[in-house]
């Protein structure tokens, strides 16, 4: 059965308001309106059938200068697993030095995605 949704494409500042008719069972986009470029179709496909988001937050660090430092999932994770990912990250405690790109959790929640440091702390 066809369903209809309006979604905002966030891939560029144009922020096209996409009008999408789709078949959930077949995971198929039936009709797409108001996308100003081809990337809108791929975005609609992912956002409707496999929505993902990057998770950004901070974790405590035993540093002289900082109480926390920032971390990020190296790739977006499925939207319905974001709470689990936050839970895992909340268990992390860091000690300096850490540098941008260091992996603090490998394969978080078995999703095949690492959580990495996004702000270096020397001491
Ligand atoms: S559909 Fe294309 S032009 Fe529109 S917001 Fe997405 S990427 Fe930008």
py3Dmol code that shows the C-alpha trace and the ligand (Angstrom):
import py3Dmol

protein = """\
ATOM      1  CA  UNK A   1       0.000   0.000   0.000  1.00  0.00           C
ATOM      2  CA  UNK A   2       1.329   3.406  -0.927  1.00  0.00           C
ATOM      3  CA  UNK A   3       2.141   5.859   1.838  1.00  0.00           C
ATOM      4  CA  UNK A   4       2.987   9.548   1.642  1.00  0.00           C
ATOM      5  CA  UNK A   5       5.474  11.665   3.593  1.00  0.00           C
ATOM      6  CA  UNK A   6       7.041  15.072   3.345  1.00  0.00           C
ATOM      7  CA  UNK A   7      10.662  15.221   4.459  1.00  0.00           C
ATOM      8  CA  UNK A   8      13.358  17.878   4.396  1.00  0.00           C
ATOM      9  CA  UNK A   9      16.534  16.902   2.572  1.00  0.00           C
ATOM     10  CA  UNK A  10      19.462  17.957   4.767  1.00  0.00           C
ATOM     11  CA  UNK A  11      22.264  17.203   2.329  1.00  0.00           C
ATOM     12  CA  UNK A  12      22.776  20.837   1.314  1.00  0.00           C
ATOM     13  CA  UNK A  13      21.590  24.337   2.280  1.00  0.00           C
ATOM     14  CA  UNK A  14      18.736  24.236  -0.251  1.00  0.00           C
ATOM     15  CA  UNK A  15      16.823  22.067   2.265  1.00  0.00           C
ATOM     16  CA  UNK A  16      14.341  20.848  -0.361  1.00  0.00           C
ATOM     17  CA  UNK A  17      10.944  19.841   1.019  1.00  0.00           C
ATOM     18  CA  UNK A  18      10.597  16.432  -0.612  1.00  0.00           C
ATOM     19  CA  UNK A  19       7.159  14.991  -1.265  1.00  0.00           C
ATOM     20  CA  UNK A  20       7.466  11.225  -1.321  1.00  0.00           C
ATOM     21  CA  UNK A  21       5.060   8.420  -2.141  1.00  0.00           C
ATOM     22  CA  UNK A  22       6.488   5.034  -1.248  1.00  0.00           C
ATOM     23  CA  UNK A  23       5.758   1.352  -0.710  1.00  0.00           C
ATOM     24  CA  UNK A  24       7.083   0.281   2.679  1.00  0.00           C
ATOM     25  CA  UNK A  25       6.798  -3.470   2.003  1.00  0.00           C
ATOM     26  CA  UNK A  26       8.769  -3.270  -1.237  1.00  0.00           C
ATOM     27  CA  UNK A  27      11.094  -0.555   0.162  1.00  0.00           C
ATOM     28  CA  UNK A  28      10.481   1.370  -2.989  1.00  0.00           C
ATOM     29  CA  UNK A  29      10.064   5.070  -3.735  1.00  0.00           C
ATOM     30  CA  UNK A  30       7.090   5.368  -6.101  1.00  0.00           C
ATOM     31  CA  UNK A  31       7.110   9.106  -6.686  1.00  0.00           C
ATOM     32  CA  UNK A  32       9.338  11.981  -5.622  1.00  0.00           C
ATOM     33  CA  UNK A  33       8.575  15.676  -6.066  1.00  0.00           C
ATOM     34  CA  UNK A  34      10.456  18.898  -5.390  1.00  0.00           C
ATOM     35  CA  UNK A  35      14.005  17.525  -5.234  1.00  0.00           C
ATOM     36  CA  UNK A  36      16.288  19.995  -6.970  1.00  0.00           C
ATOM     37  CA  UNK A  37      18.958  17.368  -7.648  1.00  0.00           C
ATOM     38  CA  UNK A  38      19.432  13.602  -7.945  1.00  0.00           C
ATOM     39  CA  UNK A  39      20.836  13.253  -4.448  1.00  0.00           C
ATOM     40  CA  UNK A  40      17.329  13.862  -3.105  1.00  0.00           C
ATOM     41  CA  UNK A  41      16.180  10.425  -4.294  1.00  0.00           C
ATOM     42  CA  UNK A  42      18.962   8.637  -2.412  1.00  0.00           C
ATOM     43  CA  UNK A  43      18.302  10.750   0.670  1.00  0.00           C
ATOM     44  CA  UNK A  44      14.559   9.949   0.572  1.00  0.00           C
ATOM     45  CA  UNK A  45      15.302   6.219   0.171  1.00  0.00           C
ATOM     46  CA  UNK A  46      17.588   6.189   3.222  1.00  0.00           C
ATOM     47  CA  UNK A  47      15.525   8.520   5.380  1.00  0.00           C
ATOM     48  CA  UNK A  48      12.301   6.554   4.886  1.00  0.00           C
ATOM     49  CA  UNK A  49      13.594   2.974   4.932  1.00  0.00           C
ATOM     50  CA  UNK A  50      16.833   3.173   6.985  1.00  0.00           C
ATOM     51  CA  UNK A  51      17.054   6.502   8.840  1.00  0.00           C
ATOM     52  CA  UNK A  52      20.445   7.140  10.445  1.00  0.00           C
ATOM     53  CA  UNK A  53      22.009   9.895  12.531  1.00  0.00           C
ATOM     54  CA  UNK A  54      25.448  10.730  13.829  1.00  0.00           C
ATOM     55  CA  UNK A  55      25.693  10.757  17.619  1.00  0.00           C
ATOM     56  CA  UNK A  56      27.692  13.596  19.175  1.00  0.00           C
ATOM     57  CA  UNK A  57      28.195  14.031  22.889  1.00  0.00           C
ATOM     58  CA  UNK A  58      30.826  14.581  25.577  1.00  0.00           C
ATOM     59  CA  UNK A  59      32.511  12.174  27.987  1.00  0.00           C
ATOM     60  CA  UNK A  60      34.352  12.858  31.258  1.00  0.00           C
ATOM     61  CA  UNK A  61      38.143  13.120  31.137  1.00  0.00           C
ATOM     62  CA  UNK A  62      40.576  13.335  34.062  1.00  0.00           C
ATOM     63  CA  UNK A  63      42.384  16.388  32.764  1.00  0.00           C
ATOM     64  CA  UNK A  64      43.973  19.442  34.393  1.00  0.00           C
ATOM     65  CA  UNK A  65      42.225  21.751  31.929  1.00  0.00           C
ATOM     66  CA  UNK A  66      39.001  20.017  30.893  1.00  0.00           C
ATOM     67  CA  UNK A  67      36.217  18.124  32.657  1.00  0.00           C
ATOM     68  CA  UNK A  68      34.923  16.601  29.416  1.00  0.00           C
ATOM     69  CA  UNK A  69      35.928  16.092  25.827  1.00  0.00           C
ATOM     70  CA  UNK A  70      33.798  15.509  22.762  1.00  0.00           C
ATOM     71  CA  UNK A  71      33.146  12.287  20.869  1.00  0.00           C
ATOM     72  CA  UNK A  72      31.259  11.330  17.724  1.00  0.00           C
ATOM     73  CA  UNK A  73      30.184   8.172  15.942  1.00  0.00           C
ATOM     74  CA  UNK A  74      32.522   7.771  12.959  1.00  0.00           C
ATOM     75  CA  UNK A  75      29.448   7.126  10.775  1.00  0.00           C
ATOM     76  CA  UNK A  76      25.709   7.629  11.282  1.00  0.00           C
ATOM     77  CA  UNK A  77      23.953   4.854  13.222  1.00  0.00           C
ATOM     78  CA  UNK A  78      20.359   3.595  12.824  1.00  0.00           C
ATOM     79  CA  UNK A  79      17.985   6.115  14.406  1.00  0.00           C
ATOM     80  CA  UNK A  80      16.272   3.454  16.520  1.00  0.00           C
ATOM     81  CA  UNK A  81      19.618   2.509  18.152  1.00  0.00           C
ATOM     82  CA  UNK A  82      20.650   6.028  19.183  1.00  0.00           C
ATOM     83  CA  UNK A  83      19.521   5.501  22.790  1.00  0.00           C
ATOM     84  CA  UNK A  84      21.631   2.308  23.062  1.00  0.00           C
ATOM     85  CA  UNK A  85      24.646   4.136  21.644  1.00  0.00           C
ATOM     86  CA  UNK A  86      24.261   6.988  24.175  1.00  0.00           C
ATOM     87  CA  UNK A  87      24.045   4.373  26.938  1.00  0.00           C
ATOM     88  CA  UNK A  88      27.332   2.771  25.882  1.00  0.00           C
ATOM     89  CA  UNK A  89      29.071   6.133  25.547  1.00  0.00           C
ATOM     90  CA  UNK A  90      27.870   7.138  29.039  1.00  0.00           C
ATOM     91  CA  UNK A  91      30.081   4.360  30.501  1.00  0.00           C
ATOM     92  CA  UNK A  92      33.265   5.854  29.017  1.00  0.00           C
ATOM     93  CA  UNK A  93      35.828   7.637  31.251  1.00  0.00           C
ATOM     94  CA  UNK A  94      38.978   8.956  29.562  1.00  0.00           C
ATOM     95  CA  UNK A  95      42.488   9.835  30.710  1.00  0.00           C
ATOM     96  CA  UNK A  96      44.737  12.175  28.751  1.00  0.00           C
ATOM     97  CA  UNK A  97      46.412  12.247  26.373  1.00  0.00           C
ATOM     98  CA  UNK A  98      43.716  11.667  23.764  1.00  0.00           C
ATOM     99  CA  UNK A  99      43.780  13.001  20.237  1.00  0.00           C
ATOM    100  CA  UNK A 100      41.179  13.618  17.565  1.00  0.00           C
ATOM    101  CA  UNK A 101      40.356  10.356  15.822  1.00  0.00           C
ATOM    102  CA  UNK A 102      41.264   8.063  18.751  1.00  0.00           C
ATOM    103  CA  UNK A 103      38.751   5.221  19.028  1.00  0.00           C
ATOM    104  CA  UNK A 104      37.054   5.181  22.444  1.00  0.00           C
ATOM    105  CA  UNK A 105      34.532   2.425  21.603  1.00  0.00           C
ATOM    106  CA  UNK A 106      35.141  -0.075  18.810  1.00  0.00           C
ATOM    107  CA  UNK A 107      32.022  -1.427  17.043  1.00  0.00           C
ATOM    108  CA  UNK A 108      29.570   0.289  19.404  1.00  0.00           C
ATOM    109  CA  UNK A 109      26.511  -1.920  20.124  1.00  0.00           C
ATOM    110  CA  UNK A 110      27.689  -4.307  17.377  1.00  0.00           C
ATOM    111  CA  UNK A 111      26.711  -1.755  14.727  1.00  0.00           C
ATOM    112  CA  UNK A 112      30.075  -1.827  12.949  1.00  0.00           C
ATOM    113  CA  UNK A 113      30.696   1.829  13.840  1.00  0.00           C
ATOM    114  CA  UNK A 114      33.408   3.234  16.105  1.00  0.00           C
ATOM    115  CA  UNK A 115      33.045   6.144  18.519  1.00  0.00           C
ATOM    116  CA  UNK A 116      35.962   8.551  18.154  1.00  0.00           C
ATOM    117  CA  UNK A 117      37.388  11.559  19.981  1.00  0.00           C
ATOM    118  CA  UNK A 118      36.758  14.899  18.272  1.00  0.00           C
ATOM    119  CA  UNK A 119      38.776  17.139  20.593  1.00  0.00           C
ATOM    120  CA  UNK A 120      42.351  16.393  21.618  1.00  0.00           C
ATOM    121  CA  UNK A 121      43.345  16.791  25.261  1.00  0.00           C
ATOM    122  CA  UNK A 122      47.072  16.654  26.009  1.00  0.00           C
ATOM    123  CA  UNK A 123      47.108  16.564  29.791  1.00  0.00           C
TER     124      UNK A 123
END
"""
ligand_1 = """\
8
LIG
S 17.601 17.451 -3.090
Fe 19.629 18.115 -3.810
S 19.432 20.343 -3.889
Fe 17.751 19.625 -2.609
S 18.540 19.735 -0.474
Fe 18.896 17.640 -1.263
S 20.995 17.717 -2.054
Fe 20.304 19.818 -1.859
"""
view = py3Dmol.view(width=600, height=400)
view.addModel(protein, "pdb")
view.setStyle({"model": 0}, {"cartoon": {"style": "trace"}})
view.addModel(ligand_1, "xyz")
view.setStyle({"model": 1}, {"stick": {}})
view.zoomTo()
view.show()
